[in-house]
Amino acid sequence: MFALSTPSRVQILGCLLDGPHTVTELMADLGMEQSAVSHQLRVLREHMLVTAERDGRKRVYALYDEHVVTLLEEALRHAGHRGNRRHHGGSSRSAEAASK
């Protein structure tokens, strides 16, 4: 869970859901400094959430495997589901509490 506890790491993983990226591409997409992106990618690599392959002088980062893809897609679906409940009157628990 530590690897997912920082918003910038989650944002990087979100970018990588769209496909492999270089550090330069991630910097542009996220508006982060090179050192910050590289640091977060190191943490994600250490936790086996991303891989890095050399392409000449660049490293191209991608999600580690389909398990990571599934984890992220489920998290996004869950967040979207929770957000929709809030916009449509909140959760059933809060509706029950309000009716008492």
KEBA-237987 format. One line per 8 residues: number of its first residue (from 0); their letters; for each residue y, x, z of C-alpha. Coordinates in Angstrom, 1 decimal. Each point is the difference from the previous one (the first is absolute). Example, Ala and Ser with C-alpha at 12.3 -4.5 7.8 and 13.67 -1.06 7.14 Angstrom:
KEBA-237987
0 = as = -4.5 12.3 7.8 | 3.4 1.4 -0.7;
***
This chain:
KEBA-237987
0 = mfalstps = 0.0 0.0 0.0 | 2.3 2.9 0.6 | 0.2 0.7 -3.8 | 1.3 -3.5 -0.5 | 2.5 -0.1 2.9 | 2.9 1.4 -2.0 | 1.8 -2.3 -2.5 | 0.6 2.9 -2.5;
8 = rvqilgcl = -3.8 0.7 -0.1 | -0.7 -3.7 -0.7 | 2.7 0.0 -2.7 | -1.6 3.1 -1.6 | -3.4 -1.8 0.0 | 1.6 -3.0 -1.5 | 1.4 2.1 -2.9 | -3.4 1.5 -0.5;
16 = ldgphtvt = -1.5 -3.4 -0.3 | 1.7 -0.1 -3.4 | -1.8 3.2 -1.0 | 0.3 3.8 0.5 | 3.4 1.6 0.6 | 1.5 3.4 0.4 | 2.2 0.9 2.9 | 3.0 -0.2 -2.3;
24 = elmadlgm = -0.9 -3.5 -1.1 | -0.5 -1.1 3.6 | 3.4 1.5 1.0 | 1.7 -2.0 -2.8 | -1.8 -3.2 0.9 | 0.6 0.2 3.7 | 3.3 1.9 0.2 | -1.6 2.5 2.4;
32 = eqsavshq = 0.5 3.8 0.2 | -2.7 2.3 -1.4 | -0.8 1.4 3.4 | -0.5 -3.4 1.5 | -2.2 -1.3 -2.8 | -2.1 3.2 0.1 | -0.4 -0.2 3.8 | -1.1 -3.7 -0.2;
40 = lrvlrehm = -2.5 0.8 -2.8 | -1.5 2.8 2.1 | -0.6 -2.5 2.8 | -1.5 -2.5 -2.4 | -2.3 2.7 -1.5 | -1.1 1.1 3.4 | -1.1 -3.6 0.8 | -1.7 -0.3 -3.4;
48 = lvtaerdg = 2.3 -2.7 -1.3 | 1.2 1.9 -3.0 | -1.3 2.8 -2.3 | 2.0 2.7 -1.8 | -1.0 1.5 -3.4 | 1.8 2.8 -1.7 | 1.6 -0.6 -3.4 | 1.5 3.3 -1.0;
56 = rkrvyaly = 2.5 0.8 2.7 | 0.2 -3.5 1.3 | -2.3 -1.9 2.4 | -0.8 -3.6 -0.9 | -0.8 -2.2 2.9 | -2.2 -3.1 -0.1 | -1.7 -2.3 2.5 | -3.1 1.6 1.4;
64 = dehvvtll = -2.5 -2.7 -1.1 | -0.5 -3.8 -0.5 | -0.3 -0.5 3.8 | 3.6 1.1 0.4 | 1.0 -2.3 -2.9 | -1.8 -2.9 1.7 | 1.6 0.8 3.4 | 3.5 0.0 -1.5;
72 = eealrhag = -0.5 -3.1 -2.1 | -1.4 -1.9 3.0 | 2.9 1.1 2.2 | 2.5 -1.1 -2.7 | -1.8 -3.4 -0.3 | 0.1 -0.4 3.8 | 3.7 0.9 0.2 | 0.7 -2.5 -2.8;
80 = hrgnrrhh = -2.0 -2.7 1.6 | 1.8 0.5 3.3 | 3.3 0.0 -1.7 | -0.8 -3.2 -1.8 | -0.9 -1.7 3.3 | 3.3 1.0 1.5 | 2.0 -1.4 -3.0 | -2.0 -3.3 0.1;
88 = ggssrsae = 0.6 -0.9 3.7 | -1.7 2.8 1.8 | -3.6 0.4 1.2 | -2.1 -2.9 1.2 | 0.2 1.4 3.5 | 3.7 -0.3 0.1 | -0.1 -3.5 -1.5 | -2.5 -1.1 2.7;
96 = aask = 2.2 1.5 2.8 | 3.1 -1.8 -1.4 | -1.8 -3.4 0.0 | -0.9 0.3 3.7;
***
